[in-house]
Amino acid sequence: MYEPIRSPSVHTPADDADFPHRSREEELDIQLAGHLAALLAVTDELGLGAAGDRIAEQVARLRGAPPARHAGLTGAAPTDLHRRAHALAGRALLVAASRADTTAAILAAIRMDAHTAALAGPAPSGQLVGAH
């Protein structure tokens, strides 16, 4: 009833391709290092040296070489930088969790909390948070 397919499908994987293949873990390492390097740039712009050093350690572990530290300033408002850093830390957390990298996941979660707190601003003195 139907004519048989005579040529290979375009969806058939090419087993003897001439390009290098990366494993899923290698791809996740590359993604995580990229997110952390972007977070490092924003962290350095915010002037958070100790946090930047911890992030740089993780980037160096993933890439096998120390990262270049932030060389220029964007002139963005601190609130915008905290929002960007929070988003980048969230992306890093997702990738770290996906590759089961506990150290990077904890670091990303800590940075998310720090940027959330910075965006919320200081609690008014004399009041308990959550008290009614």
Summary of the structure (lengths in Angstrom):
residues: 132
radius of gyration: 21.5
end to end distance: 75.7
largest distance: 82.8
contacts: 286
relative contact order: 0.12
helix: 58%
strand: 0%
